[in-house]
Amino acid sequence: MLDIYSDTNVYKGKRLQKAAVLDVRTHFKPTETFHYTHFSSCHPPGVKRGFIKGEASRLLRTNSSKTLFEEMIKNNSKREVTQKVLYKIHFQK
């Protein structure tokens, strides 16, 4: 069973048997294109870093699995600037 609630997929995962807790992962609509503001735009540097940090924070909040979180961060963090911003964001149980 998979339910979508507020940009998350709620499902019966591995933690259900061990701790009676449902798992969640980020839900992306089929029309999601992952196009963000170009980094050479005229936005101030703090705003650009905020875009990256905000998206990473959202992924952190909406994934109960460290593996899923790291996979999504890896898929969205190709640039050196992104790596510098994300060094403070870590998955904790």
PDB file of N, CA, C and O in Angstrom:
ATOM      1  N   MET A   1       0.845  -1.179   0.000  1.00  0.00           N
ATOM      2  CA  MET A   1       0.000   0.000   0.000  1.00  0.00           C
ATOM      3  C   MET A   1       0.889   1.240   0.000  1.00  0.00           C
ATOM      4  O   MET A   1       1.866   1.311   0.746  1.00  0.00           O
ATOM      5  N   LEU A   2       0.553   2.197  -0.824  1.00  0.00           N
ATOM      6  CA  LEU A   2       1.328   3.417  -0.944  1.00  0.00           C
ATOM      7  C   LEU A   2       0.371   4.593  -0.944  1.00  0.00           C
ATOM      8  O   LEU A   2      -0.519   4.679  -1.790  1.00  0.00           O
ATOM      9  N   ASP A   3       0.552   5.492  -0.001  1.00  0.00           N
ATOM     10  CA  ASP A   3      -0.277   6.688   0.072  1.00  0.00           C
ATOM     11  C   ASP A   3       0.595   7.908  -0.131  1.00  0.00           C
ATOM     12  O   ASP A   3       1.720   7.966   0.366  1.00  0.00           O
ATOM     13  N   ILE A   4       0.078   8.884  -0.861  1.00  0.00           N
ATOM     14  CA  ILE A   4       0.791  10.133  -1.083  1.00  0.00           C
ATOM     15  C   ILE A   4       0.166  11.196  -0.195  1.00  0.00           C
ATOM     16  O   ILE A   4      -1.043  11.428  -0.237  1.00  0.00           O
ATOM     17  N   TYR A   5       0.999  11.836   0.604  1.00  0.00           N
ATOM     18  CA  TYR A   5       0.532  12.876   1.507  1.00  0.00           C
ATOM     19  C   TYR A   5       1.571  13.982   1.569  1.00  0.00           C
ATOM     20  O   TYR A   5       2.702  13.753   1.996  1.00  0.00           O
ATOM     21  N   SER A   6       1.196  15.160   1.150  1.00  0.00           N
ATOM     22  CA  SER A   6       2.059  16.338   1.275  1.00  0.00           C
ATOM     23  C   SER A   6       3.471  16.104   0.737  1.00  0.00           C
ATOM     24  O   SER A   6       4.449  16.261   1.467  1.00  0.00           O
ATOM     25  N   ASP A   7       3.574  15.734  -0.519  1.00  0.00           N
ATOM     26  CA  ASP A   7       4.844  15.495  -1.211  1.00  0.00           C
ATOM     27  C   ASP A   7       5.652  14.337  -0.649  1.00  0.00           C
ATOM     28  O   ASP A   7       6.869  14.291  -0.832  1.00  0.00           O
ATOM     29  N   THR A   8       4.999  13.399   0.034  1.00  0.00           N
ATOM     30  CA  THR A   8       5.686  12.206   0.512  1.00  0.00           C
ATOM     31  C   THR A   8       4.894  10.962   0.127  1.00  0.00           C
ATOM     32  O   THR A   8       3.670  10.998   0.006  1.00  0.00           O
ATOM     33  N   ASN A   9       5.608   9.878  -0.061  1.00  0.00           N
ATOM     34  CA  ASN A   9       4.988   8.562  -0.219  1.00  0.00           C
ATOM     35  C   ASN A   9       5.125   7.858   1.125  1.00  0.00           C
ATOM     36  O   ASN A   9       6.233   7.709   1.641  1.00  0.00           O
ATOM     37  N   VAL A  10       4.019   7.433   1.684  1.00  0.00           N
ATOM     38  CA  VAL A  10       4.026   6.698   2.942  1.00  0.00           C
ATOM     39  C   VAL A  10       3.799   5.232   2.597  1.00  0.00           C
ATOM     40  O   VAL A  10       2.833   4.896   1.912  1.00  0.00           O
ATOM     41  N   TYR A  11       4.694   4.350   3.073  1.00  0.00           N
ATOM     42  CA  TYR A  11       4.603   2.942   2.696  1.00  0.00           C
ATOM     43  C   TYR A  11       5.072   2.042   3.836  1.00  0.00           C
ATOM     44  O   TYR A  11       5.733   2.487   4.774  1.00  0.00           O
ATOM     45  N   LYS A  12       4.711   0.769   3.727  1.00  0.00           N
ATOM     46  CA  LYS A  12       5.131  -0.230   4.700  1.00  0.00           C
ATOM     47  C   LYS A  12       6.511  -0.728   4.297  1.00  0.00           C
ATOM     48  O   LYS A  12       6.648  -1.505   3.352  1.00  0.00           O
ATOM     49  N   GLY A  13       7.519  -0.282   5.006  1.00  0.00           N
ATOM     50  CA  GLY A  13       8.897  -0.647   4.688  1.00  0.00           C
ATOM     51  C   GLY A  13       9.488  -1.582   5.721  1.00  0.00           C
ATOM     52  O   GLY A  13       8.765  -2.259   6.452  1.00  0.00           O
ATOM     53  N   LYS A  14      10.797  -1.614   5.774  1.00  0.00           N
ATOM     54  CA  LYS A  14      11.530  -2.507   6.675  1.00  0.00           C
ATOM     55  C   LYS A  14      11.276  -2.186   8.149  1.00  0.00           C
ATOM     56  O   LYS A  14      11.269  -3.088   8.987  1.00  0.00           O
ATOM     57  N   ARG A  15      11.069  -0.918   8.463  1.00  0.00           N
ATOM     58  CA  ARG A  15      10.890  -0.527   9.863  1.00  0.00           C
ATOM     59  C   ARG A  15       9.548  -0.964  10.436  1.00  0.00           C
ATOM     60  O   ARG A  15       9.376  -0.964  11.655  1.00  0.00           O
ATOM     61  N   LEU A  16       8.600  -1.333   9.593  1.00  0.00           N
ATOM     62  CA  LEU A  16       7.273  -1.720  10.088  1.00  0.00           C
ATOM     63  C   LEU A  16       7.351  -2.977  10.958  1.00  0.00           C
ATOM     64  O   LEU A  16       6.724  -3.035  12.015  1.00  0.00           O
ATOM     65  N   GLN A  17       8.108  -3.973  10.526  1.00  0.00           N
ATOM     66  CA  GLN A  17       8.234  -5.209  11.293  1.00  0.00           C
ATOM     67  C   GLN A  17       9.032  -5.010  12.579  1.00  0.00           C
ATOM     68  O   GLN A  17       8.707  -5.597  13.611  1.00  0.00           O
ATOM     69  N   LYS A  18      10.070  -4.187  12.519  1.00  0.00           N
ATOM     70  CA  LYS A  18      10.956  -4.007  13.677  1.00  0.00           C
ATOM     71  C   LYS A  18      10.375  -3.063  14.722  1.00  0.00           C
ATOM     72  O   LYS A  18      10.387  -3.371  15.914  1.00  0.00           O
ATOM     73  N   ALA A  19       9.860  -1.903  14.275  1.00  0.00           N
ATOM     74  CA  ALA A  19       9.452  -0.870  15.227  1.00  0.00           C
ATOM     75  C   ALA A  19       8.016  -0.403  15.054  1.00  0.00           C
ATOM     76  O   ALA A  19       7.598   0.549  15.712  1.00  0.00           O
ATOM     77  N   ALA A  20       7.256  -1.050  14.187  1.00  0.00           N
ATOM     78  CA  ALA A  20       5.864  -0.657  13.918  1.00  0.00           C
ATOM     79  C   ALA A  20       5.768   0.800  13.481  1.00  0.00           C
ATOM     80  O   ALA A  20       4.886   1.538  13.921  1.00  0.00           O
ATOM     81  N   VAL A  21       6.692   1.203  12.607  1.00  0.00           N
ATOM     82  CA  VAL A  21       6.745   2.574  12.099  1.00  0.00           C
ATOM     83  C   VAL A  21       6.680   2.532  10.573  1.00  0.00           C
ATOM     84  O   VAL A  21       7.395   1.752   9.943  1.00  0.00           O
ATOM     85  N   LEU A  22       5.835   3.358   9.982  1.00  0.00           N
ATOM     86  CA  LEU A  22       5.761   3.452   8.527  1.00  0.00           C
ATOM     87  C   LEU A  22       6.952   4.240   7.994  1.00  0.00           C
ATOM     88  O   LEU A  22       7.482   5.111   8.684  1.00  0.00           O
ATOM     89  N   ASP A  23       7.371   3.940   6.775  1.00  0.00           N
ATOM     90  CA  ASP A  23       8.460   4.663   6.124  1.00  0.00           C
ATOM     91  C   ASP A  23       7.894   5.724   5.186  1.00  0.00           C
ATOM     92  O   ASP A  23       6.760   5.620   4.720  1.00  0.00           O
ATOM     93  N   VAL A  24       8.704   6.744   4.920  1.00  0.00           N
ATOM     94  CA  VAL A  24       8.317   7.800   3.985  1.00  0.00           C
ATOM     95  C   VAL A  24       9.467   8.076   3.025  1.00  0.00           C
ATOM     96  O   VAL A  24      10.636   7.889   3.361  1.00  0.00           O
ATOM     97  N   ARG A  25       9.115   8.521   1.839  1.00  0.00           N
ATOM     98  CA  ARG A  25      10.112   8.972   0.868  1.00  0.00           C
ATOM     99  C   ARG A  25       9.499  10.121   0.077  1.00  0.00           C
ATOM    100  O   ARG A  25       8.278  10.269   0.023  1.00  0.00           O
ATOM    101  N   THR A  26      10.344  10.917  -0.526  1.00  0.00           N
ATOM    102  CA  THR A  26       9.900  12.081  -1.279  1.00  0.00           C
ATOM    103  C   THR A  26       9.107  11.651  -2.500  1.00  0.00           C
ATOM    104  O   THR A  26       9.502  10.739  -3.226  1.00  0.00           O
ATOM    105  N   HIS A  27       7.983  12.319  -2.716  1.00  0.00           N
ATOM    106  CA  HIS A  27       7.164  12.059  -3.900  1.00  0.00           C
ATOM    107  C   HIS A  27       7.426  13.158  -4.920  1.00  0.00           C
ATOM    108  O   HIS A  27       7.372  14.345  -4.597  1.00  0.00           O
ATOM    109  N   PHE A  28       7.708  12.757  -6.145  1.00  0.00           N
ATOM    110  CA  PHE A  28       7.874  13.702  -7.236  1.00  0.00           C
ATOM    111  C   PHE A  28       6.751  13.473  -8.232  1.00  0.00           C
ATOM    112  O   PHE A  28       6.502  12.337  -8.635  1.00  0.00           O
ATOM    113  N   LYS A  29       6.080  14.523  -8.625  1.00  0.00           N
ATOM    114  CA  LYS A  29       5.004  14.416  -9.609  1.00  0.00           C
ATOM    115  C   LYS A  29       5.595  13.986 -10.959  1.00  0.00           C
ATOM    116  O   LYS A  29       6.757  14.279 -11.240  1.00  0.00           O
ATOM    117  N   PRO A  30       4.821  13.306 -11.781  1.00  0.00           N
ATOM    118  CA  PRO A  30       5.328  12.858 -13.084  1.00  0.00           C
ATOM    119  C   PRO A  30       5.792  14.012 -13.974  1.00  0.00           C
ATOM    120  O   PRO A  30       6.612  13.812 -14.870  1.00  0.00           O
ATOM    121  N   THR A  31       5.283  15.193 -13.734  1.00  0.00           N
ATOM    122  CA  THR A  31       5.663  16.339 -14.563  1.00  0.00           C
ATOM    123  C   THR A  31       6.890  17.084 -14.022  1.00  0.00           C
ATOM    124  O   THR A  31       7.302  18.084 -14.610  1.00  0.00           O
ATOM    125  N   GLU A  32       7.477  16.620 -12.923  1.00  0.00           N
ATOM    126  CA  GLU A  32       8.660  17.272 -12.339  1.00  0.00           C
ATOM    127  C   GLU A  32       9.822  17.201 -13.320  1.00  0.00           C
ATOM    128  O   GLU A  32      10.151  16.124 -13.819  1.00  0.00           O
ATOM    129  N   THR A  33      10.445  18.346 -13.599  1.00  0.00           N
ATOM    130  CA  THR A  33      11.556  18.384 -14.556  1.00  0.00           C
ATOM    131  C   THR A  33      12.900  18.681 -13.889  1.00  0.00           C
ATOM    132  O   THR A  33      13.943  18.597 -14.538  1.00  0.00           O
ATOM    133  N   PHE A  34      12.884  19.026 -12.600  1.00  0.00           N
ATOM    134  CA  PHE A  34      14.102  19.331 -11.849  1.00  0.00           C
ATOM    135  C   PHE A  34      14.899  20.472 -12.474  1.00  0.00           C
ATOM    136  O   PHE A  34      16.130  20.466 -12.445  1.00  0.00           O
ATOM    137  N   HIS A  35      14.203  21.434 -13.029  1.00  0.00           N
ATOM    138  CA  HIS A  35      14.858  22.636 -13.550  1.00  0.00           C
ATOM    139  C   HIS A  35      14.788  23.718 -12.494  1.00  0.00           C
ATOM    140  O   HIS A  35      13.706  24.096 -12.044  1.00  0.00           O
ATOM    141  N   TYR A  36      15.925  24.201 -12.110  1.00  0.00           N
ATOM    142  CA  TYR A  36      16.011  25.220 -11.078  1.00  0.00           C
ATOM    143  C   TYR A  36      16.599  26.490 -11.675  1.00  0.00           C
ATOM    144  O   TYR A  36      17.014  26.503 -12.834  1.00  0.00           O
ATOM    145  N   THR A  37      16.635  27.538 -10.896  1.00  0.00           N
ATOM    146  CA  THR A  37      17.214  28.802 -11.346  1.00  0.00           C
ATOM    147  C   THR A  37      18.676  28.580 -11.729  1.00  0.00           C
ATOM    148  O   THR A  37      19.430  27.954 -10.983  1.00  0.00           O
ATOM    149  N   HIS A  38      19.070  29.091 -12.884  1.00  0.00           N
ATOM    150  CA  HIS A  38      20.449  28.924 -13.352  1.00  0.00           C
ATOM    151  C   HIS A  38      21.397  29.634 -12.396  1.00  0.00           C
ATOM    152  O   HIS A  38      21.111  30.733 -11.922  1.00  0.00           O
ATOM    153  N   PHE A  39      22.533  28.990 -12.116  1.00  0.00           N
ATOM    154  CA  PHE A  39      23.443  29.535 -11.112  1.00  0.00           C
ATOM    155  C   PHE A  39      24.100  30.841 -11.537  1.00  0.00           C
ATOM    156  O   PHE A  39      24.589  31.587 -10.689  1.00  0.00           O
ATOM    157  N   SER A  40      24.118  31.126 -12.823  1.00  0.00           N
ATOM    158  CA  SER A  40      24.711  32.399 -13.271  1.00  0.00           C
ATOM    159  C   SER A  40      23.666  33.520 -13.311  1.00  0.00           C
ATOM    160  O   SER A  40      23.926  34.588 -13.864  1.00  0.00           O
ATOM    161  N   SER A  41      22.491  33.281 -12.729  1.00  0.00           N
ATOM    162  CA  SER A  41      21.463  34.323 -12.690  1.00  0.00           C
ATOM    163  C   SER A  41      21.926  35.468 -11.783  1.00  0.00           C
ATOM    164  O   SER A  41      22.961  35.367 -11.124  1.00  0.00           O
ATOM    165  N   CYS A  42      21.176  36.522 -11.757  1.00  0.00           N
ATOM    166  CA  CYS A  42      21.554  37.714 -10.993  1.00  0.00           C
ATOM    167  C   CYS A  42      21.129  37.659  -9.522  1.00  0.00           C
ATOM    168  O   CYS A  42      21.127  38.688  -8.846  1.00  0.00           O
ATOM    169  N   HIS A  43      20.773  36.492  -9.024  1.00  0.00           N
ATOM    170  CA  HIS A  43      20.414  36.371  -7.613  1.00  0.00           C
ATOM    171  C   HIS A  43      21.671  36.505  -6.755  1.00  0.00           C
ATOM    172  O   HIS A  43      22.747  36.084  -7.179  1.00  0.00           O
ATOM    173  N   PRO A  44      21.557  37.085  -5.557  1.00  0.00           N
ATOM    174  CA  PRO A  44      22.712  37.166  -4.657  1.00  0.00           C
ATOM    175  C   PRO A  44      23.186  35.755  -4.270  1.00  0.00           C
ATOM    176  O   PRO A  44      22.395  34.812  -4.287  1.00  0.00           O
ATOM    177  N   PRO A  45      24.462  35.610  -3.925  1.00  0.00           N
ATOM    178  CA  PRO A  45      25.001  34.291  -3.571  1.00  0.00           C
ATOM    179  C   PRO A  45      24.233  33.595  -2.445  1.00  0.00           C
ATOM    180  O   PRO A  45      24.051  32.378  -2.484  1.00  0.00           O
ATOM    181  N   GLY A  46      23.787  34.345  -1.455  1.00  0.00           N
ATOM    182  CA  GLY A  46      23.034  33.749  -0.347  1.00  0.00           C
ATOM    183  C   GLY A  46      21.731  33.134  -0.793  1.00  0.00           C
ATOM    184  O   GLY A  46      21.316  32.107  -0.256  1.00  0.00           O
ATOM    185  N   VAL A  47      21.079  33.739  -1.763  1.00  0.00           N
ATOM    186  CA  VAL A  47      19.827  33.197  -2.296  1.00  0.00           C
ATOM    187  C   VAL A  47      20.108  31.909  -3.056  1.00  0.00           C
ATOM    188  O   VAL A  47      19.363  30.937  -2.934  1.00  0.00           O
ATOM    189  N   LYS A  48      21.175  31.899  -3.834  1.00  0.00           N
ATOM    190  CA  LYS A  48      21.547  30.694  -4.586  1.00  0.00           C
ATOM    191  C   LYS A  48      21.841  29.539  -3.629  1.00  0.00           C
ATOM    192  O   LYS A  48      21.394  28.414  -3.854  1.00  0.00           O
ATOM    193  N   ARG A  49      22.592  29.816  -2.565  1.00  0.00           N
ATOM    194  CA  ARG A  49      22.883  28.780  -1.575  1.00  0.00           C
ATOM    195  C   ARG A  49      21.595  28.336  -0.884  1.00  0.00           C
ATOM    196  O   ARG A  49      21.434  27.159  -0.559  1.00  0.00           O
ATOM    197  N   GLY A  50      20.682  29.275  -0.663  1.00  0.00           N
ATOM    198  CA  GLY A  50      19.404  28.957  -0.029  1.00  0.00           C
ATOM    199  C   GLY A  50      18.556  28.009  -0.852  1.00  0.00           C
ATOM    200  O   GLY A  50      17.881  27.140  -0.298  1.00  0.00           O
ATOM    201  N   PHE A  51      18.581  28.167  -2.181  1.00  0.00           N
ATOM    202  CA  PHE A  51      17.864  27.231  -3.054  1.00  0.00           C
ATOM    203  C   PHE A  51      18.356  25.796  -2.809  1.00  0.00           C
ATOM    204  O   PHE A  51      17.566  24.867  -2.645  1.00  0.00           O
ATOM    205  N   ILE A  52      19.665  25.652  -2.791  1.00  0.00           N
ATOM    206  CA  ILE A  52      20.276  24.327  -2.630  1.00  0.00           C
ATOM    207  C   ILE A  52      19.975  23.765  -1.242  1.00  0.00           C
ATOM    208  O   ILE A  52      19.550  22.618  -1.103  1.00  0.00           O
ATOM    209  N   LYS A  53      20.202  24.585  -0.222  1.00  0.00           N
ATOM    210  CA  LYS A  53      19.991  24.133   1.156  1.00  0.00           C
ATOM    211  C   LYS A  53      18.521  23.809   1.408  1.00  0.00           C
ATOM    212  O   LYS A  53      18.217  22.838   2.100  1.00  0.00           O
ATOM    213  N   GLY A  54      17.621  24.595   0.865  1.00  0.00           N
ATOM    214  CA  GLY A  54      16.193  24.355   1.035  1.00  0.00           C
ATOM    215  C   GLY A  54      15.746  23.047   0.419  1.00  0.00           C
ATOM    216  O   GLY A  54      14.972  22.304   1.022  1.00  0.00           O
ATOM    217  N   GLU A  55      16.228  22.763  -0.776  1.00  0.00           N
ATOM    218  CA  GLU A  55      15.869  21.504  -1.439  1.00  0.00           C
ATOM    219  C   GLU A  55      16.453  20.319  -0.674  1.00  0.00           C
ATOM    220  O   GLU A  55      15.784  19.300  -0.508  1.00  0.00           O
ATOM    221  N   ALA A  56      17.688  20.444  -0.210  1.00  0.00           N
ATOM    222  CA  ALA A  56      18.304  19.357   0.560  1.00  0.00           C
ATOM    223  C   ALA A  56      17.574  19.142   1.880  1.00  0.00           C
ATOM    224  O   ALA A  56      17.392  18.001   2.307  1.00  0.00           O
ATOM    225  N   SER A  57      17.159  20.216   2.526  1.00  0.00           N
ATOM    226  CA  SER A  57      16.406  20.097   3.782  1.00  0.00           C
ATOM    227  C   SER A  57      15.073  19.403   3.550  1.00  0.00           C
ATOM    228  O   SER A  57      14.644  18.593   4.372  1.00  0.00           O
ATOM    229  N   ARG A  58      14.418  19.710   2.445  1.00  0.00           N
ATOM    230  CA  ARG A  58      13.153  19.057   2.108  1.00  0.00           C
ATOM    231  C   ARG A  58      13.363  17.556   1.898  1.00  0.00           C
ATOM    232  O   ARG A  58      12.570  16.745   2.374  1.00  0.00           O
ATOM    233  N   LEU A  59      14.421  17.190   1.192  1.00  0.00           N
ATOM    234  CA  LEU A  59      14.727  15.775   0.982  1.00  0.00           C
ATOM    235  C   LEU A  59      15.036  15.082   2.308  1.00  0.00           C
ATOM    236  O   LEU A  59      14.661  13.927   2.512  1.00  0.00           O
ATOM    237  N   LEU A  60      15.712  15.780   3.193  1.00  0.00           N
ATOM    238  CA  LEU A  60      16.041  15.225   4.499  1.00  0.00           C
ATOM    239  C   LEU A  60      14.787  14.957   5.318  1.00  0.00           C
ATOM    240  O   LEU A  60      14.668  13.908   5.951  1.00  0.00           O
ATOM    241  N   ARG A  61      13.845  15.908   5.308  1.00  0.00           N
ATOM    242  CA  ARG A  61      12.608  15.761   6.083  1.00  0.00           C
ATOM    243  C   ARG A  61      11.668  14.714   5.511  1.00  0.00           C
ATOM    244  O   ARG A  61      10.883  14.124   6.254  1.00  0.00           O
ATOM    245  N   THR A  62      11.729  14.473   4.222  1.00  0.00           N
ATOM    246  CA  THR A  62      10.735  13.601   3.591  1.00  0.00           C
ATOM    247  C   THR A  62      11.285  12.222   3.215  1.00  0.00           C
ATOM    248  O   THR A  62      10.701  11.538   2.375  1.00  0.00           O
ATOM    249  N   ASN A  63      12.380  11.813   3.814  1.00  0.00           N
ATOM    250  CA  ASN A  63      12.926  10.473   3.582  1.00  0.00           C
ATOM    251  C   ASN A  63      13.299   9.829   4.911  1.00  0.00           C
ATOM    252  O   ASN A  63      14.081  10.389   5.679  1.00  0.00           O
ATOM    253  N   SER A  64      12.740   8.659   5.178  1.00  0.00           N
ATOM    254  CA  SER A  64      13.066   7.968   6.423  1.00  0.00           C
ATOM    255  C   SER A  64      14.255   7.027   6.241  1.00  0.00           C
ATOM    256  O   SER A  64      14.762   6.484   7.223  1.00  0.00           O
ATOM    257  N   SER A  65      14.698   6.829   5.031  1.00  0.00           N
ATOM    258  CA  SER A  65      15.815   5.938   4.746  1.00  0.00           C
ATOM    259  C   SER A  65      17.053   6.755   4.371  1.00  0.00           C
ATOM    260  O   SER A  65      17.001   7.621   3.496  1.00  0.00           O
ATOM    261  N   LYS A  66      18.156   6.466   5.044  1.00  0.00           N
ATOM    262  CA  LYS A  66      19.404   7.160   4.742  1.00  0.00           C
ATOM    263  C   LYS A  66      19.842   6.872   3.305  1.00  0.00           C
ATOM    264  O   LYS A  66      20.367   7.754   2.624  1.00  0.00           O
ATOM    265  N   THR A  67      19.629   5.649   2.850  1.00  0.00           N
ATOM    266  CA  THR A  67      20.005   5.264   1.486  1.00  0.00           C
ATOM    267  C   THR A  67      19.257   6.098   0.451  1.00  0.00           C
ATOM    268  O   THR A  67      19.865   6.615  -0.487  1.00  0.00           O
ATOM    269  N   LEU A  68      17.934   6.231   0.617  1.00  0.00           N
ATOM    270  CA  LEU A  68      17.142   7.041  -0.312  1.00  0.00           C
ATOM    271  C   LEU A  68      17.569   8.501  -0.282  1.00  0.00           C
ATOM    272  O   LEU A  68      17.698   9.140  -1.327  1.00  0.00           O
ATOM    273  N   PHE A  69      17.789   9.029   0.926  1.00  0.00           N
ATOM    274  CA  PHE A  69      18.217  10.423   1.059  1.00  0.00           C
ATOM    275  C   PHE A  69      19.537  10.654   0.325  1.00  0.00           C
ATOM    276  O   PHE A  69      19.656  11.600  -0.453  1.00  0.00           O
ATOM    277  N   GLU A  70      20.521   9.799   0.569  1.00  0.00           N
ATOM    278  CA  GLU A  70      21.831   9.973  -0.068  1.00  0.00           C
ATOM    279  C   GLU A  70      21.755   9.809  -1.585  1.00  0.00           C
ATOM    280  O   GLU A  70      22.476  10.484  -2.320  1.00  0.00           O
ATOM    281  N   GLU A  71      20.891   8.922  -2.051  1.00  0.00           N
ATOM    282  CA  GLU A  71      20.714   8.736  -3.495  1.00  0.00           C
ATOM    283  C   GLU A  71      20.140  10.004  -4.130  1.00  0.00           C
ATOM    284  O   GLU A  71      20.600  10.434  -5.188  1.00  0.00           O
ATOM    285  N   MET A  72      19.146  10.594  -3.491  1.00  0.00           N
ATOM    286  CA  MET A  72      18.535  11.809  -4.041  1.00  0.00           C
ATOM    287  C   MET A  72      19.489  12.998  -3.984  1.00  0.00           C
ATOM    288  O   MET A  72      19.519  13.820  -4.901  1.00  0.00           O
ATOM    289  N   ILE A  73      20.267  13.089  -2.909  1.00  0.00           N
ATOM    290  CA  ILE A  73      21.267  14.163  -2.814  1.00  0.00           C
ATOM    291  C   ILE A  73      22.317  13.972  -3.910  1.00  0.00           C
ATOM    292  O   ILE A  73      22.716  14.936  -4.563  1.00  0.00           O
ATOM    293  N   LYS A  74      22.757  12.749  -4.109  1.00  0.00           N
ATOM    294  CA  LYS A  74      23.769  12.466  -5.143  1.00  0.00           C
ATOM    295  C   LYS A  74      23.254  12.853  -6.524  1.00  0.00           C
ATOM    296  O   LYS A  74      23.992  13.415  -7.333  1.00  0.00           O
ATOM    297  N   ASN A  75      21.990  12.551  -6.791  1.00  0.00           N
ATOM    298  CA  ASN A  75      21.408  12.878  -8.093  1.00  0.00           C
ATOM    299  C   ASN A  75      21.279  14.374  -8.314  1.00  0.00           C
ATOM    300  O   ASN A  75      21.246  14.830  -9.457  1.00  0.00           O
ATOM    301  N   ASN A  76      21.206  15.143  -7.238  1.00  0.00           N
ATOM    302  CA  ASN A  76      20.988  16.586  -7.358  1.00  0.00           C
ATOM    303  C   ASN A  76      22.215  17.418  -6.990  1.00  0.00           C
ATOM    304  O   ASN A  76      22.106  18.640  -6.887  1.00  0.00           O
ATOM    305  N   SER A  77      23.361  16.807  -6.793  1.00  0.00           N
ATOM    306  CA  SER A  77      24.519  17.583  -6.344  1.00  0.00           C
ATOM    307  C   SER A  77      25.738  17.343  -7.225  1.00  0.00           C
ATOM    308  O   SER A  77      26.713  16.729  -6.790  1.00  0.00           O
ATOM    309  N   LYS A  78      25.684  17.813  -8.425  1.00  0.00           N
ATOM    310  CA  LYS A  78      26.772  17.620  -9.382  1.00  0.00           C
ATOM    311  C   LYS A  78      27.850  18.712  -9.279  1.00  0.00           C
ATOM    312  O   LYS A  78      29.009  18.469  -9.615  1.00  0.00           O
ATOM    313  N   ARG A  79      27.477  19.887  -8.825  1.00  0.00           N
ATOM    314  CA  ARG A  79      28.403  21.009  -8.844  1.00  0.00           C
ATOM    315  C   ARG A  79      29.195  21.123  -7.551  1.00  0.00           C
ATOM    316  O   ARG A  79      28.734  20.709  -6.488  1.00  0.00           O
ATOM    317  N   GLU A  80      30.374  21.681  -7.652  1.00  0.00           N
ATOM    318  CA  GLU A  80      31.235  21.902  -6.487  1.00  0.00           C
ATOM    319  C   GLU A  80      30.554  22.825  -5.479  1.00  0.00           C
ATOM    320  O   GLU A  80      30.670  22.615  -4.271  1.00  0.00           O
ATOM    321  N   VAL A  81      29.854  23.835  -5.960  1.00  0.00           N
ATOM    322  CA  VAL A  81      29.154  24.772  -5.078  1.00  0.00           C
ATOM    323  C   VAL A  81      28.115  24.035  -4.248  1.00  0.00           C
ATOM    324  O   VAL A  81      27.965  24.299  -3.055  1.00  0.00           O
ATOM    325  N   THR A  82      27.404  23.120  -4.869  1.00  0.00           N
ATOM    326  CA  THR A  82      26.390  22.340  -4.163  1.00  0.00           C
ATOM    327  C   THR A  82      27.033  21.538  -3.043  1.00  0.00           C
ATOM    328  O   THR A  82      26.493  21.476  -1.938  1.00  0.00           O
ATOM    329  N   GLN A  83      28.165  20.932  -3.308  1.00  0.00           N
ATOM    330  CA  GLN A  83      28.860  20.156  -2.281  1.00  0.00           C
ATOM    331  C   GLN A  83      29.260  21.031  -1.092  1.00  0.00           C
ATOM    332  O   GLN A  83      29.165  20.597   0.056  1.00  0.00           O
ATOM    333  N   LYS A  84      29.703  22.253  -1.358  1.00  0.00           N
ATOM    334  CA  LYS A  84      30.094  23.165  -0.279  1.00  0.00           C
ATOM    335  C   LYS A  84      28.910  23.538   0.597  1.00  0.00           C
ATOM    336  O   LYS A  84      29.056  23.663   1.813  1.00  0.00           O
ATOM    337  N   VAL A  85      27.750  23.716   0.003  1.00  0.00           N
ATOM    338  CA  VAL A  85      26.553  24.091   0.756  1.00  0.00           C
ATOM    339  C   VAL A  85      26.043  22.900   1.566  1.00  0.00           C
ATOM    340  O   VAL A  85      25.556  23.074   2.683  1.00  0.00           O
ATOM    341  N   LEU A  86      26.151  21.704   1.016  1.00  0.00           N
ATOM    342  CA  LEU A  86      25.556  20.524   1.636  1.00  0.00           C
ATOM    343  C   LEU A  86      26.407  19.873   2.722  1.00  0.00           C
ATOM    344  O   LEU A  86      25.959  18.911   3.345  1.00  0.00           O
ATOM    345  N   TYR A  87      27.611  20.365   2.966  1.00  0.00           N
ATOM    346  CA  TYR A  87      28.451  19.684   3.952  1.00  0.00           C
ATOM    347  C   TYR A  87      27.850  19.705   5.349  1.00  0.00           C
ATOM    348  O   TYR A  87      28.224  18.878   6.181  1.00  0.00           O
ATOM    349  N   LYS A  88      26.934  20.617   5.635  1.00  0.00           N
ATOM    350  CA  LYS A  88      26.304  20.705   6.961  1.00  0.00           C
ATOM    351  C   LYS A  88      25.041  19.830   7.080  1.00  0.00           C
ATOM    352  O   LYS A  88      24.533  19.638   8.185  1.00  0.00           O
ATOM    353  N   ILE A  89      24.545  19.312   5.983  1.00  0.00           N
ATOM    354  CA  ILE A  89      23.281  18.581   6.010  1.00  0.00           C
ATOM    355  C   ILE A  89      23.561  17.083   5.999  1.00  0.00           C
ATOM    356  O   ILE A  89      24.114  16.542   5.041  1.00  0.00           O
ATOM    357  N   HIS A  90      23.160  16.423   7.096  1.00  0.00           N
ATOM    358  CA  HIS A  90      23.414  14.994   7.248  1.00  0.00           C
ATOM    359  C   HIS A  90      22.168  14.281   7.742  1.00  0.00           C
ATOM    360  O   HIS A  90      21.354  14.862   8.460  1.00  0.00           O
ATOM    361  N   PHE A  91      22.024  13.040   7.361  1.00  0.00           N
ATOM    362  CA  PHE A  91      20.917  12.204   7.798  1.00  0.00           C
ATOM    363  C   PHE A  91      21.248  11.647   9.172  1.00  0.00           C
ATOM    364  O   PHE A  91      22.318  11.075   9.381  1.00  0.00           O
ATOM    365  N   GLN A  92      20.320  11.817  10.106  1.00  0.00           N
ATOM    366  CA  GLN A  92      20.499  11.239  11.444  1.00  0.00           C
ATOM    367  C   GLN A  92      19.257  10.454  11.800  1.00  0.00           C
ATOM    368  O   GLN A  92      18.137  10.860  11.489  1.00  0.00           O
ATOM    369  N   LYS A  93      19.465   9.330  12.454  1.00  0.00           N
ATOM    370  CA  LYS A  93      18.322   8.498  12.852  1.00  0.00           C
ATOM    371  C   LYS A  93      17.667   9.051  14.095  1.00  0.00           C
ATOM    372  O   LYS A  93      16.687   8.484  14.581  1.00  0.00           O
TER     373      LYS A  93
END
